Amino acid sequence: MTFDLVVRGGTVVTAGGRKRADVYVRNGLVAAVLEPGQAEAADVVVEADGRYVLPGMVDTHVHLMEPGDPTREDFPTGTRAAVRQGVTTIVEHTHSWPLTNTGRFEEKWHHIRGRSFVDYAFAAHVFPDHVGNIRRLWEAGVVFFKIFTCATHGIPAVTPEILLEVFQELSGLGAPCLVHCEDDLMTARNERRLKAEGRVDPGIVPEWRSREAELVAVGSAALLAKVTGARATVAHASSADVVDLIQRERAAGSPIAAETCPQYLYLFESEIHQHGPFRKFTPPARIRSAEEQDRMWTAFNNGWVNHLSTDHAPSTVAQKMEGSIWECHFGLPGLDTTMPLMIDAALSGRTSLERLVEAYAERPAERYGLRGKGRIAVGFDADLVVVDPSAKWQIHNDHVVSRAGWTPYAGRDVRGRVEEVLLRGRVVEDGAPTRGRFIPGPGSEPRTSFP
């Protein structure tokens, strides 16, 4: 029987290694991975000789602001940015329109359908007074629950006594969660002190959202995860000290895990003084020296960081400049630049392509039950990324597809480029219709109405 498509002659990269192979596709799935030269018939041939073939990346921490404030980002624009750089699956949640009940779940599902260039799933927010909605949201189809331990982005804090109740509920369901760890009492006290001092300089950001506040919240979450068995992940672990703490808690029996983002591998704390609002995100950049940067890369490479995400939370240049450093939006755009940065890191020896595939495809898909995603293996979705390792180029703001229109990595020289992307066995082309499908979470019942 003829295959629908073959990606021929490339070097296929998995978490376990790499080998030259031809990847055959039928009905949107990987049907065979064969030694080169077997010349099986296929209707479409994608030549990949001299290039790497990676699985489509799985970004499980994305904010596209819909429904909500689409002037910052919308689904068509954000997912087009994603797929152009090899991200074929996202898990999305927006703080401007938090998904806290099943009515909102249905409204969002109808709003987004037909408007995504990548496959997508939803996360829900946990509010202190909405704990009773967790089971219904899990059964409706969310893939994880986002929890804030401090009041941020208009989302209320889930303090330890409520976090215990939330973790107990999640553990009983087998539902995972992603926890933004900053201690609410400490960040609030820092804010009061800095405002009383009349501080409006950019340096308030790392003092306000301090290292100590993050470490205290991580320790509390890890302990409660151990007590309850909840499958908790620390969102955007910002430093090697945070990752070390998570590892110690894991060794003591906690099921907690670490997620990190490129900004904690690349950006230095001191950049806030020059770039102000364009380095305002939280937790802030923590790197103070080359040694600290090396420690964070080591933590990433040895697997102490479970997986990588962007925490894509864009604002335009004008929006970033609105108000003082206290009032302007938190967040960075990331979907346009994460793969270029990480491919360059792999090709330059900072990490490896195998580790990139593990951290940005395999592990996030496994952690959140995204069936058929994250691997080049028979029966998995044929989400494939062809990378040219010989390309050399410089990141510029005008390369950014996101509505943000800028990136903190502008001016960086990188090696390697995403050349072609396949979503479920079809080559993605600019201007082609949206083809993204909703992915229901593992707690949901099958529903024939999903696109």
One Martini backbone bead per residue (centre of mass of N, CA, C, O) as a GRO file, in nm:
protein
  451
    1MET     BB    1   0.096   0.036   0.022
    2THR     BB    2   0.064   0.362  -0.007
    3PHE     BB    3   0.190   0.641   0.106
    4ASP     BB    4   0.139   0.975   0.170
    5LEU     BB    5   0.431   1.017   0.315
    6VAL     BB    6   0.785   1.128   0.306
    7VAL     BB    7   1.072   1.162   0.510
    8ARG     BB    8   1.384   1.189   0.345
    9GLY     BB    9   1.724   1.141   0.469
   10GLY     BB   10   1.723   1.197   0.761
   11THR     BB   11   1.785   1.284   1.104
   12VAL     BB   12   1.657   1.120   1.364
   13VAL     BB   13   1.527   1.261   1.670
   14THR     BB   14   1.562   1.155   2.002
   15ALA     BB   15   1.610   1.109   2.334
   16GLY     BB   16   1.801   0.841   2.262
   17GLY     BB   17   1.876   0.964   1.966
   18ARG     BB   18   2.027   0.902   1.636
   19LYS     BB   19   1.910   0.855   1.285
   20ARG     BB   20   1.892   0.740   0.982
   21ALA     BB   21   1.567   0.809   0.825
   22ASP     BB   22   1.243   0.714   0.720
   23VAL     BB   23   0.927   0.887   0.729
   24TYR     BB   24   0.610   0.746   0.743
   25VAL     BB   25   0.275   0.834   0.621
   26ARG     BB   26  -0.068   0.766   0.753
   27ASN     BB   27  -0.340   0.931   0.838
   28GLY     BB   28  -0.144   1.134   1.022
   29LEU     BB   29   0.058   0.898   1.082
   30VAL     BB   30   0.301   0.709   1.193
   31ALA     BB   31   0.391   0.409   1.004
   32ALA     BB   32   0.715   0.446   0.957
   33VAL     BB   33   1.068   0.360   1.044
   34LEU     BB   34   1.329   0.357   0.806
   35GLU     BB   35   1.569   0.272   0.636
   36PRO     BB   36   1.742   0.385   0.400
   37GLY     BB   37   1.644   0.280   0.063
   38GLN     BB   38   1.354   0.119   0.050
   39ALA     BB   39   1.147   0.262  -0.143
   40GLU     BB   40   0.879   0.350  -0.060
   41ALA     BB   41   0.575   0.447  -0.144
   42ALA     BB   42   0.480   0.801  -0.213
   43ASP     BB   43   0.301   1.086  -0.280
   44VAL     BB   44   0.499   1.243  -0.079
   45VAL     BB   45   0.815   1.427  -0.079
   46VAL     BB   46   1.055   1.495   0.180
   47GLU     BB   47   1.356   1.640   0.179
   48ALA     BB   48   1.635   1.562   0.442
   49ASP     BB   49   1.911   1.588   0.354
   50GLY     BB   50   2.124   1.710   0.606
   51ARG     BB   51   1.890   1.682   0.818
   52TYR     BB   52   1.671   1.726   1.077
   53VAL     BB   53   1.429   1.515   1.262
   54LEU     BB   54   1.162   1.627   1.453
   55PRO     BB   55   0.941   1.664   1.670
   56GLY     BB   56   0.687   1.822   1.762
   57MET     BB   57   0.633   2.063   1.971
   58VAL     BB   58   0.540   2.103   2.335
   59ASP     BB   59   0.354   2.372   2.466
   60THR     BB   60   0.236   2.411   2.817
   61HIS     BB   61   0.290   2.754   2.823
   62VAL     BB   62   0.025   2.953   2.709
   63HIS     BB   63  -0.071   3.301   2.609
   64LEU     BB   64  -0.355   3.427   2.394
   65MET     BB   65  -0.608   3.611   2.517
   66GLU     BB   66  -0.851   3.399   2.462
   67PRO     BB   67  -1.062   3.532   2.581
   68GLY     BB   68  -1.018   3.906   2.600
   69ASP     BB   69  -0.702   4.048   2.486
   70PRO     BB   70  -0.626   4.056   2.147
   71THR     BB   71  -0.407   4.287   2.135
   72ARG     BB   72  -0.179   4.096   2.246
   73GLU     BB   73  -0.334   3.817   2.155
   74ASP     BB   74  -0.410   3.552   1.930
   75PHE     BB   75  -0.462   3.254   1.790
   76PRO     BB   76  -0.366   3.288   1.497
   77THR     BB   77  -0.098   3.435   1.563
   78GLY     BB   78   0.029   3.253   1.782
   79THR     BB   79   0.011   2.980   1.614
   80ARG     BB   80   0.182   3.079   1.380
   81ALA     BB   81   0.437   3.123   1.544
   82ALA     BB   82   0.465   2.834   1.637
   83VAL     BB   83   0.474   2.671   1.363
   84ARG     BB   84   0.722   2.822   1.238
   85GLN     BB   85   0.894   2.689   1.509
   86GLY     BB   86   0.783   2.375   1.568
   87VAL     BB   87   0.504   2.415   1.708
   88THR     BB   88   0.215   2.175   1.732
   89THR     BB   89   0.161   2.207   2.052
   90ILE     BB   90  -0.074   2.337   2.298
   91VAL     BB   91  -0.114   2.494   2.621
   92GLU     BB   92  -0.386   2.705   2.722
   93HIS     BB   93  -0.388   3.021   2.916
   94THR     BB   94  -0.578   3.299   3.039
   95HIS     BB   95  -0.588   3.580   3.257
   96SER     BB   96  -0.814   3.767   3.112
   97TRP     BB   97  -0.987   3.469   3.085
   98PRO     BB   98  -1.061   3.265   3.308
   99LEU     BB   99  -1.086   2.914   3.354
  100THR     BB  100  -1.346   2.816   3.611
  101ASN     BB  101  -1.570   2.677   3.425
  102THR     BB  102  -1.778   2.505   3.208
  103GLY     BB  103  -1.895   2.747   3.064
  104ARG     BB  104  -1.620   2.862   2.976
  105PHE     BB  105  -1.524   2.619   2.827
  106GLU     BB  106  -1.741   2.620   2.604
  107GLU     BB  107  -1.694   2.910   2.506
  108LYS     BB  108  -1.400   2.871   2.424
  109TRP     BB  109  -1.425   2.636   2.231
  110HIS     BB  110  -1.607   2.792   2.027
  111HIS     BB  111  -1.416   3.036   1.979
  112ILE     BB  112  -1.154   2.867   1.869
  113ARG     BB  113  -1.263   2.711   1.656
  114GLY     BB  114  -1.084   2.736   1.351
  115ARG     BB  115  -0.813   2.930   1.484
  116SER     BB  116  -0.580   2.706   1.456
  117PHE     BB  117  -0.244   2.594   1.359
  118VAL     BB  118  -0.265   2.411   1.613
  119ASP     BB  119  -0.270   2.199   1.851
  120TYR     BB  120  -0.503   2.200   2.142
  121ALA     BB  121  -0.522   2.293   2.489
  122PHE     BB  122  -0.658   2.324   2.820
  123ALA     BB  123  -0.642   2.531   3.099
  124ALA     BB  124  -0.714   2.589   3.440
  125HIS     BB  125  -0.826   2.781   3.700
  126VAL     BB  126  -0.763   2.841   4.049
  127PHE     BB  127  -0.986   2.942   4.285
  128PRO     BB  128  -1.063   2.962   4.611
  129ASP     BB  129  -1.397   2.966   4.532
  130HIS     BB  130  -1.352   2.705   4.292
  131VAL     BB  131  -1.291   2.408   4.389
  132GLY     BB  132  -1.572   2.268   4.304
  133ASN     BB  133  -1.486   2.272   3.977
  134ILE     BB  134  -1.264   2.062   3.914
  135ARG     BB  135  -1.407   1.802   3.826
  136ARG     BB  136  -1.572   1.920   3.587
  137LEU     BB  137  -1.325   2.019   3.426
  138TRP     BB  138  -1.185   1.748   3.395
  139GLU     BB  139  -1.431   1.612   3.248
  140ALA     BB  140  -1.439   1.824   3.009
  141GLY     BB  141  -1.091   1.860   2.925
  142VAL     BB  142  -0.871   1.941   3.088
  143VAL     BB  143  -0.508   1.902   3.157
  144PHE     BB  144  -0.484   2.141   3.373
  145PHE     BB  145  -0.394   2.332   3.673
  146LYS     BB  146  -0.379   2.667   3.765
  147ILE     BB  147  -0.162   2.807   4.023
  148PHE     BB  148  -0.158   3.072   4.266
  149THR     BB  149   0.042   3.194   4.549
  150CYS     BB  150  -0.013   3.476   4.414
  151ALA     BB  151  -0.112   3.781   4.331
  152THR     BB  152  -0.176   3.777   3.970
  153HIS     BB  153  -0.320   3.911   3.695
  154GLY     BB  154  -0.594   3.902   3.880
  155ILE     BB  155  -0.516   3.652   4.044
  156PRO     BB  156  -0.571   3.475   4.308
  157ALA     BB  157  -0.461   3.342   4.593
  158VAL     BB  158  -0.328   3.024   4.698
  159THR     BB  159  -0.314   2.926   4.998
  160PRO     BB  160  -0.205   2.669   5.188
  161GLU     BB  161  -0.487   2.574   5.299
  162ILE     BB  162  -0.605   2.555   5.006
  163LEU     BB  163  -0.388   2.386   4.864
  164LEU     BB  164  -0.449   2.129   5.015
  165GLU     BB  165  -0.735   2.092   4.902
  166VAL     BB  166  -0.657   2.092   4.604
  167PHE     BB  167  -0.457   1.852   4.610
  168GLN     BB  168  -0.662   1.645   4.707
  169GLU     BB  169  -0.845   1.663   4.460
  170LEU     BB  170  -0.634   1.603   4.240
  171SER     BB  171  -0.537   1.330   4.345
  172GLY     BB  172  -0.814   1.183   4.319
  173LEU     BB  173  -0.811   1.235   3.990
  174GLY     BB  174  -0.517   1.259   3.854
  175ALA     BB  175  -0.452   1.569   3.838
  176PRO     BB  176  -0.270   1.814   3.714
  177CYS     BB  177  -0.033   2.084   3.799
  178LEU     BB  178   0.045   2.444   3.789
  179VAL     BB  179   0.281   2.636   3.986
  180HIS     BB  180   0.293   2.958   4.100
  181CYS     BB  181   0.590   3.049   4.289
  182GLU     BB  182   0.486   3.293   4.527
  183ASP     BB  183   0.480   3.460   4.810
  184ASP     BB  184   0.231   3.664   4.917
  185LEU     BB  185   0.341   3.802   5.172
  186MET     BB  186   0.620   3.885   5.056
  187THR     BB  187   0.533   4.048   4.804
  188ALA     BB  188   0.352   4.248   4.957
  189ARG     BB  189   0.571   4.362   5.142
  190ASN     BB  190   0.761   4.459   4.924
  191GLU     BB  191   0.564   4.655   4.793
  192ARG     BB  192   0.515   4.841   5.032
  193ARG     BB  193   0.809   4.928   5.075
  194LEU     BB  194   0.876   5.041   4.789
  195LYS     BB  195   0.643   5.251   4.785
  196ALA     BB  196   0.728   5.403   5.045
  197GLU     BB  197   1.011   5.484   4.896
  198GLY     BB  198   0.931   5.573   4.589
  199ARG     BB  199   0.967   5.346   4.386
  200VAL     BB  200   1.022   5.347   3.998
  201ASP     BB  201   1.233   5.158   3.929
  202PRO     BB  202   1.324   4.863   3.773
  203GLY     BB  203   1.461   4.734   4.039
  204ILE     BB  204   1.192   4.635   4.179
  205VAL     BB  205   1.136   4.354   4.061
  206PRO     BB  206   1.348   4.160   4.215
  207GLU     BB  207   1.249   4.265   4.498
  208TRP     BB  208   0.951   4.196   4.484
  209ARG     BB  209   1.030   3.918   4.318
  210SER     BB  210   1.179   3.720   4.505
  211ARG     BB  211   1.371   3.454   4.579
  212GLU     BB  212   1.244   3.387   4.855
  213ALA     BB  213   0.948   3.371   4.760
  214GLU     BB  214   0.990   3.129   4.577
  215LEU     BB  215   1.117   2.923   4.774
  216VAL     BB  216   0.886   2.912   4.977
  217ALA     BB  217   0.665   2.815   4.776
  218VAL     BB  218   0.806   2.559   4.682
  219GLY     BB  219   0.827   2.419   4.957
  220SER     BB  220   0.523   2.408   5.012
  221ALA     BB  221   0.434   2.254   4.756
  222ALA     BB  222   0.613   2.004   4.800
  223LEU     BB  223   0.492   1.916   5.070
  224LEU     BB  224   0.192   1.892   4.975
  225ALA     BB  225   0.252   1.684   4.756
  226LYS     BB  226   0.354   1.466   4.946
  227VAL     BB  227   0.099   1.440   5.128
  228THR     BB  228  -0.110   1.395   4.862
  229GLY     BB  229   0.016   1.321   4.558
  230ALA     BB  230   0.041   1.552   4.379
  231ARG     BB  231   0.087   1.657   4.034
  232ALA     BB  232   0.330   1.886   4.052
  233THR     BB  233   0.436   2.194   3.892
  234VAL     BB  234   0.686   2.419   3.856
  235ALA     BB  235   0.680   2.715   3.736
  236HIS     BB  236   0.929   2.878   3.610
  237ALA     BB  237   1.208   2.799   3.702
  238SER     BB  238   1.467   3.047   3.773
  239SER     BB  239   1.682   2.855   3.927
  240ALA     BB  240   1.911   2.645   4.067
  241ASP     BB  241   1.794   2.667   4.352
  242VAL     BB  242   1.513   2.569   4.280
  243VAL     BB  243   1.594   2.297   4.155
  244ASP     BB  244   1.738   2.187   4.403
  245LEU     BB  245   1.491   2.184   4.586
  246ILE     BB  246   1.324   1.992   4.415
  247GLN     BB  247   1.525   1.754   4.430
  248ARG     BB  248   1.515   1.718   4.736
  249GLU     BB  249   1.209   1.660   4.747
  250ARG     BB  250   1.213   1.414   4.563
  251ALA     BB  251   1.408   1.245   4.743
  252ALA     BB  252   1.172   1.268   4.981
  253GLY     BB  253   0.887   1.202   4.790
  254SER     BB  254   0.812   1.413   4.593
  255PRO     BB  255   0.617   1.475   4.284
  256ILE     BB  256   0.765   1.712   4.202
  257ALA     BB  257   0.831   1.953   3.935
  258ALA     BB  258   1.017   2.109   3.661
  259GLU     BB  259   0.988   2.420   3.499
  260THR     BB  260   1.122   2.597   3.215
  261CYS     BB  261   1.282   2.884   3.050
  262PRO     BB  262   1.481   3.070   2.848
  263GLN     BB  263   1.508   3.323   3.039
  264TYR     BB  264   1.669   3.128   3.261
  265LEU     BB  265   1.922   3.083   3.046
  266TYR     BB  266   1.979   3.399   2.924
  267LEU     BB  267   1.885   3.610   3.130
  268PHE     BB  268   1.969   3.895   3.316
  269GLU     BB  269   1.903   4.078   3.590
  270SER     BB  270   2.044   4.355   3.491
  271GLU     BB  271   1.854   4.421   3.237
  272ILE     BB  272   1.630   4.588   3.382
  273HIS     BB  273   1.784   4.867   3.385
  274GLN     BB  274   1.775   4.905   3.063
  275HIS     BB  275   1.471   4.764   2.976
  276GLY     BB  276   1.260   4.726   3.183
  277PRO     BB  277   0.955   4.629   3.072
  278PHE     BB  278   1.124   4.416   2.874
  279ARG     BB  279   1.192   4.259   3.178
  280LYS     BB  280   0.892   4.210   3.276
  281PHE     BB  281   0.880   3.927   3.481
  282THR     BB  282   0.733   3.625   3.649
  283PRO     BB  283   0.980   3.546   3.745
  284PRO     BB  284   1.266   3.680   3.728
  285ALA     BB  285   1.560   3.724   3.638
  286ARG     BB  286   1.863   3.559   3.799
  287ILE     BB  287   2.114   3.605   3.651
  288ARG     BB  288   2.463   3.717   3.761
  289SER     BB  289   2.641   3.488   3.618
  290ALA     BB  290   2.813   3.251   3.453
  291GLU     BB  291   2.786   3.042   3.677
  292GLU     BB  292   2.477   3.050   3.703
  293GLN     BB  293   2.422   2.973   3.413
  294ASP     BB  294   2.563   2.697   3.421
  295ARG     BB  295   2.384   2.573   3.640
  296MET     BB  296   2.120   2.584   3.472
  297TRP     BB  297   2.215   2.410   3.236
  298THR     BB  298   2.279   2.164   3.405
  299ALA     BB  299   1.991   2.120   3.512
  300PHE     BB  300   1.876   2.075   3.233
  301ASN     BB  301   2.066   1.841   3.119
  302ASN     BB  302   2.020   1.631   3.379
  303GLY     BB  303   1.685   1.645   3.432
  304TRP     BB  304   1.579   1.833   3.666
  305VAL     BB  305   1.431   1.938   3.432
  306ASN     BB  306   1.156   1.824   3.287
  307HIS     BB  307   1.060   2.099   3.127
  308LEU     BB  308   0.977   2.308   2.852
  309SER     BB  309   0.888   2.658   2.803
  310THR     BB  310   0.769   2.990   2.741
  311ASP     BB  311   0.554   3.178   2.862
  312HIS     BB  312   0.365   3.313   2.657
  313ALA     BB  313   0.333   3.689   2.719
  314PRO     BB  314   0.227   3.930   2.535
  315SER     BB  315   0.332   4.264   2.431
  316THR     BB  316   0.344   4.552   2.313
  317VAL     BB  317   0.527   4.825   2.311
  318ALA     BB  318   0.301   5.015   2.403
  319GLN     BB  319   0.200   4.837   2.641
  320LYS     BB  320   0.477   4.835   2.797
  321MET     BB  321   0.460   5.171   2.830
  322GLU     BB  322   0.229   5.157   3.025
  323GLY     BB  323   0.309   5.321   3.265
  324SER     BB  324   0.468   5.204   3.510
  325ILE     BB  325   0.648   4.948   3.639
  326TRP     BB  326   0.393   4.861   3.800
  327GLU     BB  327   0.165   4.861   3.554
  328CYS     BB  328   0.290   4.706   3.355
  329HIS     BB  329   0.325   4.433   3.188
  330PHE     BB  330   0.374   4.121   3.207
  331GLY     BB  331   0.598   3.961   3.000
  332LEU     BB  332   0.680   3.742   2.715
  333PRO     BB  333   0.780   3.656   2.420
  334GLY     BB  334   0.845   3.299   2.270
  335LEU     BB  335   0.757   3.136   2.008
  336ASP     BB  336   0.973   3.270   1.800
  337THR     BB  337   1.258   3.179   1.988
  338THR     BB  338   1.302   2.902   2.123
  339MET     BB  339   1.407   2.725   1.892
  340PRO     BB  340   1.645   2.893   1.797
  341LEU     BB  341   1.794   2.888   2.071
  342MET     BB  342   1.801   2.570   2.115
  343ILE     BB  343   1.939   2.490   1.856
  344ASP     BB  344   2.191   2.654   1.901
  345ALA     BB  345   2.268   2.519   2.169
  346ALA     BB  346   2.305   2.237   2.043
  347LEU     BB  347   2.515   2.315   1.810
  348SER     BB  348   2.719   2.454   2.043
  349GLY     BB  349   2.702   2.255   2.323
  350ARG     BB  350   2.500   2.338   2.558
  351THR     BB  351   2.338   2.109   2.429
  352SER     BB  352   2.090   1.888   2.288
  353LEU     BB  353   1.869   1.752   2.076
  354GLU     BB  354   1.773   1.531   2.266
  355ARG     BB  355   1.700   1.723   2.501
  356LEU     BB  356   1.503   1.896   2.349
  357VAL     BB  357   1.301   1.670   2.285
  358GLU     BB  358   1.247   1.585   2.574
  359ALA     BB  359   1.168   1.882   2.699
  360TYR     BB  360   0.973   1.987   2.427
  361ALA     BB  361   0.799   1.697   2.390
  362GLU     BB  362   0.789   1.434   2.558
  363ARG     BB  363   0.742   1.525   2.858
  364PRO     BB  364   0.492   1.711   2.831
  365ALA     BB  365   0.309   1.497   2.704
  366GLU     BB  366   0.325   1.300   2.944
  367ARG     BB  367   0.244   1.482   3.188
  368TYR     BB  368  -0.050   1.569   3.020
  369GLY     BB  369  -0.178   1.348   2.828
  370LEU     BB  370  -0.081   1.381   2.514
  371ARG     BB  371  -0.195   1.206   2.280
  372GLY     BB  372   0.035   1.144   2.015
  373LYS     BB  373   0.269   1.316   2.139
  374GLY     BB  374   0.637   1.384   2.113
  375ARG     BB  375   0.685   1.156   1.879
  376ILE     BB  376   0.875   0.928   1.671
  377ALA     BB  377   0.618   0.697   1.621
  378VAL     BB  378   0.425   0.448   1.585
  379GLY     BB  379   0.096   0.608   1.606
  380PHE     BB  380   0.180   0.885   1.591
  381ASP     BB  381   0.175   1.188   1.521
  382ALA     BB  382   0.280   1.367   1.220
  383ASP     BB  383   0.489   1.562   1.389
  384LEU     BB  384   0.724   1.761   1.205
  385VAL     BB  385   1.080   1.870   1.202
  386VAL     BB  386   1.289   2.056   0.984
  387VAL     BB  387   1.648   2.096   1.019
  388ASP     BB  388   1.899   2.335   0.945
  389PRO     BB  389   2.236   2.337   1.053
  390SER     BB  390   2.373   2.559   0.841
  391ALA     BB  391   2.226   2.790   0.937
  392LYS     BB  392   2.269   3.155   0.948
  393TRP     BB  393   2.145   3.398   1.190
  394GLN     BB  394   1.941   3.683   1.294
  395ILE     BB  395   1.762   3.812   1.536
  396HIS     BB  396   1.454   3.992   1.481
  397ASN     BB  397   1.173   4.175   1.514
  398ASP     BB  398   1.074   4.118   1.207
  399HIS     BB  399   1.035   3.794   1.279
  400VAL     BB  400   0.785   3.853   1.443
  401VAL     BB  401   0.455   3.730   1.464
  402SER     BB  402   0.369   3.830   1.700
  403ARG     BB  403   0.202   4.101   1.828
  404ALA     BB  404   0.441   4.225   1.973
  405GLY     BB  405   0.710   4.276   1.768
  406TRP     BB  406   0.915   4.151   1.985
  407THR     BB  407   1.247   4.077   2.139
  408PRO     BB  408   1.500   4.003   2.376
  409TYR     BB  409   1.683   3.857   2.121
  410ALA     BB  410   1.773   4.080   1.964
  411GLY     BB  411   2.086   4.025   1.783
  412ARG     BB  412   2.113   3.725   1.778
  413ASP     BB  413   2.315   3.469   1.694
  414VAL     BB  414   2.232   3.182   1.488
  415ARG     BB  415   2.205   2.823   1.456
  416GLY     BB  416   1.976   2.714   1.274
  417ARG     BB  417   1.665   2.596   1.104
  418VAL     BB  418   1.339   2.602   1.042
  419GLU     BB  419   1.195   2.467   0.741
  420GLU     BB  420   0.983   2.234   0.823
  421VAL     BB  421   0.627   2.158   0.883
  422LEU     BB  422   0.428   1.900   1.036
  423LEU     BB  423   0.071   1.833   1.058
  424ARG     BB  424  -0.046   1.543   1.047
  425GLY     BB  425   0.120   1.499   0.754
  426ARG     BB  426   0.123   1.814   0.684
  427VAL     BB  427   0.235   2.075   0.526
  428VAL     BB  428   0.312   2.387   0.636
  429GLU     BB  429   0.169   2.691   0.506
  430ASP     BB  430   0.156   2.995   0.419
  431GLY     BB  431  -0.197   3.063   0.403
  432ALA     BB  432  -0.311   2.829   0.519
  433PRO     BB  433  -0.533   2.669   0.671
  434THR     BB  434  -0.662   2.591   0.951
  435ARG     BB  435  -0.586   2.264   1.157
  436GLY     BB  436  -0.651   2.270   1.442
  437ARG     BB  437  -0.694   2.064   1.732
  438PHE     BB  438  -0.862   1.946   1.987
  439ILE     BB  439  -0.745   1.834   2.317
  440PRO     BB  440  -0.848   1.619   2.530
  441GLY     BB  441  -0.841   1.521   2.832
  442PRO     BB  442  -0.803   1.229   3.031
  443GLY     BB  443  -1.087   1.299   3.203
  444SER     BB  444  -1.259   1.270   2.954
  445GLU     BB  445  -1.516   1.230   2.753
  446PRO     BB  446  -1.617   1.138   2.469
  447ARG     BB  447  -1.663   1.374   2.185
  448THR     BB  448  -1.820   1.446   1.881
  449SER     BB  449  -1.795   1.778   1.882
  450PHE     BB  450  -1.513   1.776   1.830
  451PRO     BB  451  -1.273   1.889   1.591
   0.00000   0.00000   0.00000
